[in-house]
């Protein structure tokens, strides 16, 4: 989809969520779409949940993009947030499931390196059983793909102030 300069950083996109719960599966679907782009230096994983085992592949890249659904109203939109991986490690970080910031901290603790991290949060309103997305999530998915393409193209340098982009 986008040309990536040879000096670009290694990037890992991780989409996660329950693909049996309608909108909750959007993270996985977006990760699969990113994988289909076939970009050099970009690896994409589709996961049911974040687990501590992801700390190792995270330690091997320069930029991590986490993709997930968040419970929203129809008025809320896509959220793109720079993650802070410098918080002290909590005991919850070592459980069977994790959150993006905990994984960044775990990667740094165990492997001595953590990438810059971004969360792309897609609005979701329907968490019932099924495999189709609501119109809100469909729109959010399209916006997320554009935002992820921008993060890949810039190596995550947009919005380095740590703020939220919408």
KATA-V67789 format. One record per run of one state. SS is the DSSP state (~ for helix, > for strand, _ for the rest). FROM is the first residue (numbers start at 1). LEN is the number of residues. If there is no record, write none. Layout:
BEGIN
ss=SS from=FROM len=LEN
ss=SS from=FROM len=LEN
END
This chain:
BEGIN
ss=_ from=1 len=10
ss=> from=11 len=6
ss=_ from=17 len=4
ss=> from=21 len=1
ss=~ from=22 len=15
ss=_ from=37 len=5
ss=> from=42 len=6
ss=_ from=48 len=6
ss=~ from=54 len=6
ss=_ from=60 len=3
ss=> from=63 len=9
ss=_ from=72 len=7
ss=> from=79 len=5
ss=_ from=84 len=7
ss=~ from=91 len=4
ss=_ from=95 len=5
ss=~ from=100 len=12
ss=_ from=112 len=4
ss=> from=116 len=9
ss=_ from=125 len=5
ss=> from=130 len=1
ss=_ from=131 len=4
ss=~ from=135 len=20
ss=_ from=155 len=9
ss=> from=164 len=2
ss=_ from=166 len=1
END
